[in-house]
């Protein structure tokens, strides 16, 4: 028998590769050879994981008999948690089968989990599988449930799985950061200018309280912000101003300016036009008029101008459900397009707007970005379609316009896409740096550190509807049964403003979809089955024949 030569190419290859395979297998070292580095944790994630000082457990309710797509999500989740545990041994996890452990749906829903019901076809019989694709993070007697599946309308199951995997690292590590934080950041809700009331702003408060300490900022003199309110404002990391309808005084503008100069983040939801759907539904016709809150020069300082003209989008709009007839004494409802409720659809990779449902705006106006502001970067979050009209005010808005969405009304003309929301970041300069008012403010600052601000030209974007005296979840339209992305948009907006670890960048992670061509699989299924069946037999027969021929030649 011929001896094996270790100096041959095959010998050198085996000697080099086999020890490497053994080393990687038993050492736990993994090489990420993917183009998008999908299995490599970011530096920001590693810093957050290393900051966990006490035992932290992640219970993942993805165990049991479910479709292959969820098996892939289970595998990706398990791999990521294993990487988390390597970075910090205090982090542990376990996978739980709620069916096997006989956990009731009521118990799971009480923990903040909503079921996913999927069809299951076996032996020609269709049944349903109920899953709870959630993870529960437990830390220091606290817990939080986080969904592992992205809920986004208009995408198929494969896209939903891909986007869920893309957002997995951000979902897990951002919640770990929040629950393990020694001190929660504070968010103030300004209450002094006829803003949205507690019932209308209930859903926003609930989402803010998930990760932050949120509460109202009420001026001590019950009239306007003064320097007496500075100690309370200094405790706030961010300030939310939702649909103010009373003008700000010059003194208040100086206080807000200095709040920003001292690093305070701001989220503005501004109505530049007074137009209410409730009034229009009752009277069939309203006369919107401009709302002056005395902030034009304030926003101009940051390169932004909010225009007092209603935006009508005749391409991207929400539906309005109206009574259009009657049968046997019963009203008949029809959902019709309403261009004054345009939809914000993410068309870029901004982490605030990526992978969320369309955001519903109600009678929004538009934002002009003026540019020329040194050290300020302006990013457009949402804008209308190319089929946009502007309605100058004062002017009538009539429900009859719903019958001819594309028609031009009085004083209307075709326009270009209009901006609904922008994010500003950079070092902001004070509007009062060269004005005499600065002398009356103690510790006046002319420039802020690196700061952020979001301005939305719609005061109702954060308002939740009411039903029988109870607040509905934000973004839920009970009449049309649609779920819009307003809640996720504002949650992301807050996280962006208060993200000092740059974790929001993880929401921009892209995973290339390497999916099989389903149409080709269906068309060529039989051919490939026969190929898989016959090819091994043919190869074995050829090798057998070759082996027989070689033996006969050698020993014949």
C-alpha positions in Angstrom: 0.0 0.0 0.0 1.3 3.4 -0.9 2.3 5.5 2.1 0.6 8.9 2.8 3.0 11.7 2.1 2.5 14.6 4.5 4.6 16.9 2.2 2.0 16.5 -0.5 -0.5 19.4 -1.1 -3.2 17.3 0.4 -1.1 16.5 3.5 -0.2 20.1 4.0 -3.8 21.2 3.7 -5.0 18.6 6.2 -2.3 19.5 8.7 -3.1 23.2 8.5 -6.9 23.0 8.4 -7.7 20.2 10.9 -6.0 21.8 14.0 -7.7 25.2 13.0 -11.1 23.5 12.9 -10.5 21.9 16.2 -9.3 25.2 17.8 -12.3 27.1 16.5 -14.8 24.4 17.6 -13.6 24.1 21.2 -12.5 27.7 21.8 -15.8 29.2 20.8 -14.1 31.7 18.4 -16.3 32.6 15.5 -15.3 34.2 12.3 -17.9 36.6 10.7 -17.4 36.3 6.9 -20.7 37.9 6.0 -20.5 41.1 3.8 -22.7 43.1 6.2 -21.0 41.8 9.3 -24.4 40.6 10.7 -22.7 38.5 13.4 -20.4 41.2 14.7 -21.6 43.3 17.7 -21.0 47.0 17.5 -18.7 48.8 19.8 -21.6 50.7 21.3 -23.4 47.4 22.1 -20.3 46.0 23.8 -20.0 49.1 26.0 -23.6 48.8 27.1 -23.2 45.1 27.9 -20.0 45.7 29.9 -21.9 48.3 32.0 -24.3 45.7 33.4 -23.2 45.2 37.0 -25.8 42.8 38.3 -27.2 39.4 37.0 -29.5 40.0 34.0 -31.7 37.2 32.5 -33.5 37.2 29.2 -36.4 34.8 28.9 -37.2 34.1 25.2 -40.6 32.7 24.4 -39.5 31.1 21.1 -39.4 27.4 21.8 -41.7 24.7 20.5 -43.2 23.5 17.3 -43.6 26.5 14.9 -42.8 27.4 11.2 -39.3 27.4 9.8 -39.2 31.1 9.5 -39.5 31.4 13.3 -36.9 28.8 13.7 -34.5 31.1 11.9 -35.5 34.0 14.2 -35.0 31.6 17.1 -31.5 30.7 15.9 -30.5 34.4 15.3 -31.8 35.3 18.8 -29.9 32.4 20.4 -26.7 33.3 18.7 -26.9 37.0 19.7 -27.6 36.2 23.3 -24.6 33.8 23.3 -22.5 36.7 22.1 -23.9 38.9 24.9 -23.0 36.3 27.5 -19.4 36.1 26.2 -19.0 39.8 26.6 -20.5 39.8 30.1 -21.1 36.5 32.0 -23.6 38.3 34.2 -26.0 38.1 31.3 -27.8 34.8 30.9 -30.8 33.6 28.9 -33.2 30.7 28.5 -35.7 29.7 25.9 -39.2 28.9 27.1 -42.0 26.9 25.4 -45.2 28.5 26.8 -47.3 25.6 25.6 -45.2 22.9 27.2 -45.0 24.9 30.4 -48.8 25.4 30.3 -48.6 29.2 30.7 -52.0 30.7 30.0 -52.5 33.3 27.4 -54.0 35.7 30.0 -50.7 35.4 32.0 -48.6 36.1 28.9 -50.8 39.0 27.8 -50.6 40.5 31.3 -46.8 40.5 30.8 -47.3 42.8 27.8 -47.2 40.1 25.1 -49.7 39.9 22.2 -50.2 36.6 20.4 -49.3 35.9 16.8 -51.7 33.4 15.2 -50.3 31.6 12.2 -51.8 29.0 9.8 -50.3 25.5 9.9 -51.0 23.0 7.1 -50.3 19.3 7.9 -51.6 16.3 5.9 -54.1 18.5 4.1 -55.5 19.9 7.3 -55.3 23.5 8.3 -54.9 24.5 11.9 -53.7 27.5 13.8 -50.5 28.0 15.8 -50.5 30.7 18.5 -47.0 32.1 19.2 -45.7 34.8 21.6 -42.5 35.9 19.9 -41.3 38.1 22.8 -38.3 38.3 25.1 -38.6 39.3 28.7 -35.6 41.0 30.3 -35.3 40.7 34.1 -32.9 42.8 36.1 -32.9 43.8 39.8 -36.6 43.0 40.4 -37.6 44.8 37.3 -38.8 43.4 34.0 -39.7 44.5 30.5 -41.3 42.6 27.5 -40.0 43.4 24.0 -41.4 42.1 20.7 -39.0 40.1 18.5 -41.1 40.5 15.3 -41.4 43.8 13.5 -45.1 44.8 13.1 -45.2 46.7 9.8 -48.0 46.8 7.3 -47.5 46.2 3.6 -44.6 43.7 3.7 -44.6 40.0 3.2 -43.5 37.3 5.7 -40.0 37.1 4.4 -39.5 40.9 4.6 -41.0 40.9 8.1 -38.5 38.2 9.2 -35.5 40.0 7.6 -36.4 43.3 9.3 -37.0 41.6 12.6 -33.5 40.1 12.4 -32.1 43.5 11.4 -33.6 45.2 14.4 -32.8 42.4 16.9 -29.5 43.8 18.3 -31.1 47.3 18.8 -34.2 45.9 20.4 -32.3 43.8 22.9 -29.4 46.1 23.8 -31.5 49.3 24.0 -33.8 47.6 26.5 -30.9 46.2 28.4 -29.4 49.7 28.6 -32.7 51.2 29.9 -33.5 48.5 32.5 -29.9 48.4 33.8 -29.5 52.2 34.0 -28.8 53.4 37.5 -30.7 56.6 36.9 -33.4 57.2 34.3 -33.4 60.4 32.3 -36.2 62.9 32.8 -38.6 64.1 30.1 -40.7 67.2 30.8 -44.0 67.9 29.1 -44.7 71.6 28.9 -48.1 72.5 30.3 -48.9 76.2 29.9 -49.9 77.0 26.4 -53.2 75.1 25.8 -51.3 72.1 24.8 -52.9 68.6 24.4 -54.7 67.6 27.5 -53.9 64.6 29.7 -56.5 62.3 28.1 -55.4 63.2 24.6 -51.7 62.8 25.5 -52.2 59.6 27.5 -50.6 57.2 25.1 -47.5 59.4 24.6 -47.1 59.6 28.4 -47.3 55.8 28.6 -44.6 55.2 26.0 -42.4 57.9 27.6 -42.7 56.3 31.0 -41.5 52.9 29.6 -37.9 54.1 29.6 -37.9 57.6 31.1 -39.2 59.6 34.1 -41.8 61.8 32.4 -44.0 64.5 34.0 -45.5 67.9 33.4 -43.7 71.2 33.6 -46.1 73.7 35.1 -44.8 77.3 35.6 -44.7 78.2 39.2 -46.7 81.4 38.7 -49.3 79.5 36.6 -48.9 82.1 33.8 -45.6 81.8 32.0 -42.1 80.2 32.4 -39.8 82.4 34.5 -36.4 82.0 36.1 -38.1 80.5 39.1 -38.7 77.4 36.9 -35.0 77.1 36.0 -34.1 74.5 38.7 -36.8 72.2 37.5 -35.9 72.7 33.8 -32.2 71.9 34.6 -33.3 68.4 35.8 -34.9 67.6 32.4 -32.9 65.9 29.7 -35.7 66.7 27.1 -38.7 68.9 26.8 -41.8 68.0 24.8 -44.1 70.8 23.5 -47.2 69.3 22.0 -49.7 71.5 20.1 -49.3 74.8 21.9 -52.1 77.2 21.0 -51.2 80.2 23.2 -48.4 82.5 22.2 -45.0 82.3 23.9 -43.7 85.4 25.6 -40.3 86.8 24.8 -39.1 85.9 28.3 -40.2 82.3 27.8 -38.4 82.1 24.5 -35.2 83.2 26.2 -35.7 80.5 28.8 -36.3 77.8 26.2 -33.3 79.1 24.2 -31.0 78.7 27.2 -32.5 75.3 28.0 -31.3 74.3 24.6 -27.9 76.0 25.0 -27.3 74.0 28.1 -27.8 70.7 26.3 -31.6 70.2 26.7 -33.2 68.3 23.8 -36.6 69.4 22.5 -39.4 67.7 20.6 -41.8 70.2 19.0 -45.3 69.3 17.6 -46.6 72.5 16.2 -49.9 73.5 14.6 -49.5 76.6 12.4 -53.1 76.4 11.3 -56.3 75.9 13.4 -58.3 73.1 11.8 -60.1 70.4 13.8 -61.7 67.3 12.3 -64.4 67.1 15.0 -65.7 70.5 14.0 -65.6 69.7 10.3 -67.6 66.4 10.9 -70.3 68.3 12.7 -70.6 71.3 10.4 -69.4 69.8 7.1 -67.4 73.0 6.4 -64.8 74.9 8.4 -62.7 78.0 8.0 -59.1 77.3 9.1 -57.0 80.2 10.1 -53.3 80.7 11.0 -52.2 80.2 14.6 -49.4 82.6 15.7 -47.5 81.3 18.8 -44.8 83.9 18.4 -42.1 81.4 17.6 -41.3 82.3 14.0 -38.0 84.0 14.8 -37.1 81.3 17.3 -37.3 78.5 14.7 -35.7 80.8 12.1 -32.6 80.8 14.2 -32.2 77.1 13.6 -32.8 77.3 9.9 -36.5 76.2 10.0 -39.7 78.0 9.0 -43.2 76.6 9.6 -45.6 77.8 6.9 -49.3 78.5 7.7 -50.8 76.7 4.8 -52.5 73.3 4.8 -50.9 70.4 2.9 -53.1 68.3 0.7 -51.4 65.1 -0.6 -53.5 63.5 -3.3 -51.3 60.4 -3.6 -50.3 59.3 0.0 -53.3 59.8 2.3 -55.3 58.1 5.0 -58.9 57.1 4.6 -61.8 58.8 6.3 -64.9 56.7 7.2 -68.2 58.6 6.6 -71.9 57.8 6.5 -72.7 57.7 2.7 -76.2 56.2 2.8 -78.9 54.3 4.7 -80.4 50.9 4.3 -83.5 49.9 6.3 -82.8 52.6 8.8 -79.1 51.5 9.3 -76.4 54.0 8.3 -74.0 52.8 5.6 -70.3 53.7 6.0 -67.7 54.1 3.3 -64.0 54.7 3.7 -62.9 57.5 1.3 -59.6 59.2 0.6 -59.0 62.4 2.6 -56.0 64.4 1.3 -55.8 66.6 4.4 -54.6 63.5 6.3 -51.4 62.7 4.4 -49.2 59.7 5.4 -45.6 59.9 6.3 -43.9 57.0 4.6 -40.2 56.4 5.3 -38.2 56.8 2.0 -34.7 56.9 3.5 -32.6 55.0 6.0 -33.1 57.4 8.9 -33.1 55.3 12.1 -36.1 57.3 13.5 -38.4 56.3 10.7 -37.0 53.0 9.4 -39.3 49.9 9.5 -42.3 51.5 11.0 -45.9 51.8 9.7 -46.9 54.9 7.8 -47.4 57.9 10.2 -50.8 59.7 10.0 -50.7 63.5 10.0 -53.9 65.5 10.5 -54.2 68.9 8.8 -50.4 69.3 8.8 -48.6 72.4 7.4 -45.1 72.4 5.8 -41.6 73.1 7.0 -39.0 75.1 5.0 -35.3 74.3 5.7 -33.5 77.6 5.2 -29.9 76.3 5.3 -26.9 78.4 5.9 -26.8 77.6 9.6 -23.2 76.8 10.7 -22.7 73.5 12.6 -26.3 72.4 12.1 -27.2 69.2 10.2 -30.8 69.1 9.0 -32.3 65.7 8.2 -35.8 65.3 6.6 -37.9 62.7 8.4 -41.1 62.8 6.4 -42.3 64.7 3.4 -45.4 64.6 1.1 -45.5 63.0 -2.4 -44.9 64.8 -5.7 -48.6 65.2 -6.0 -49.1 67.9 -3.4 -51.4 70.9 -3.2 -51.2 73.8 -0.7 -54.4 75.4 0.7 -53.6 79.0 1.8 -55.6 80.1 4.9 -58.0 81.6 5.8 -59.9 79.4 3.4 -62.8 76.9 3.5 -62.2 73.2 4.0 -65.3 71.3 2.9 -66.1 67.6 3.3 -67.3 67.7 -0.3 -63.7 67.9 -1.4 -63.5 64.2 -0.6 -65.5 63.5 -3.8 -62.9 65.1 -6.0 -59.5 64.6 -4.4 -57.5 65.8 -7.5 -59.4 69.0 -8.0 -58.0 72.4 -7.2 -59.9 74.5 -4.8 -60.0 78.3 -4.4 -56.6 79.8 -4.0 -54.9 76.4 -4.5 -52.0 75.7 -6.9 -49.8 72.6 -7.7 -46.7 72.4 -5.5 -43.6 70.4 -4.9 -43.3 67.8 -2.0 -43.5 69.5 1.4 -41.6 68.5 4.6 -43.6 67.4 7.6 -40.9 66.7 10.1 -37.1 67.4 10.5 -34.4 66.4 12.9 -31.6 69.0 13.7 -28.3 68.1 15.3 -25.1 70.0 15.9 -23.9 72.9 18.0 -26.7 75.4 18.2 -26.1 79.1 18.5 -28.3 81.3 20.8 -30.6 83.7 19.1 -29.9 86.1 22.0 -26.1 86.1 21.8 -26.0 89.7 20.6 -29.2 91.0 22.2 -29.6 92.9 25.5 -31.8 90.2 27.0 -28.8 88.1 27.7 -27.7 90.4 30.5 -30.8 89.5 32.6 -30.1 85.8 32.4 -27.6 84.3 34.9 -25.0 82.1 33.4 -26.0 82.9 29.8 -24.5 80.6 27.1 -24.0 81.6 23.5 -23.6 78.1 22.1 -24.8 74.6 23.0 -22.7 71.5 23.1 -23.6 68.8 20.6 -27.4 68.8 20.7 -30.5 67.5 18.9 -34.0 68.8 18.1 -37.0 67.4 16.3 -39.7 69.7 14.8 -43.0 68.3 13.4 -45.5 70.5 11.6 -48.5 68.8 13.1 -49.7 69.1 16.7 -52.0 66.1 16.4 -49.3 63.6 15.5 -49.0 62.6 19.2 -52.7 62.8 20.1 -54.6 59.6 20.8 -58.3 59.3 20.1 -61.0 58.8 22.7 -63.7 56.1 22.8 -66.5 56.2 25.4 -64.3 58.4 27.6 -61.3 56.0 27.4 -58.1 56.8 25.5 -57.3 54.5 22.6 -53.7 53.5 21.7 -51.9 56.2 19.7 -52.2 55.6 15.9 -55.3 53.4 16.1 -58.2 54.4 13.8 -61.1 52.6 15.3 -63.4 53.4 12.3 -61.2 52.2 9.5 -59.4 49.5 11.6 -56.0 50.8 10.6 -52.9 51.0 12.7 -50.5 53.8 12.0 -46.9 54.2 13.1 -47.3 57.4 15.2 -46.5 55.7 18.5 -43.3 54.0 17.2 -42.3 57.2 15.4 -42.5 59.3 18.6 -40.9 56.5 20.7 -37.9 56.5 18.2 -37.9 60.3 18.3 -37.4 60.3 22.1 -34.8 57.6 21.9 -32.9 59.5 19.2 -32.9 62.7 21.3 -31.8 61.0 24.5 -29.4 58.4 22.9 -26.0 59.2 24.3 -24.6 55.8 23.3 -25.3 56.1 19.6 -27.4 52.9 19.7 -29.9 54.3 17.2 -27.4 53.7 14.5 -28.1 50.0 14.9 -31.6 50.5 13.5 -29.9 51.3 10.1 -28.4 47.8 10.0 -29.2 46.1 6.7 -29.2 42.4 6.0 -29.0 41.3 2.4 -32.0 39.1 1.6 -30.7 35.9 0.0 -34.0 34.3 -0.7 -34.9 31.5 -3.2 -37.0 32.2 -6.2 -40.4 30.9 -5.1 -41.9 30.9 -8.6 -38.9 29.0 -10.0 -39.2 26.5 -7.2 -42.9 25.9 -8.0 -42.2 25.6 -11.7 -39.1 23.3 -11.5 -40.0 21.4 -8.4 -40.5 18.0 -10.1 -37.3 18.3 -12.2 -35.1 19.0 -9.2 -36.7 16.2 -7.2 -35.8 13.7 -10.0 -32.3 15.2 -10.3 -31.8 14.8 -6.5 -33.0 11.2 -6.7 -31.2 10.0 -9.8 -27.9 12.0 -9.7 -26.5 10.1 -6.7 -27.3 6.7 -8.3 -25.6 7.8 -11.6 -22.5 9.0 -9.7 -22.3 5.8 -7.7 -22.7 3.7 -10.8 -20.0 5.6 -12.7 -17.6 5.3 -9.7 -18.4 1.6 -9.4 -17.8 1.0 -13.1 -14.5 3.0 -13.0 -13.3 1.1 -9.9 -14.2 -2.3 -11.6 -12.4 -1.2 -14.8 -9.2 -0.2 -12.9 -9.1 -3.4 -11.0 -9.6 -5.5 -14.1 -6.8 -3.5 -15.9 -4.4 -3.9 -12.9 -5.0 -7.5 -12.1 -6.5 -8.8 -15.3 
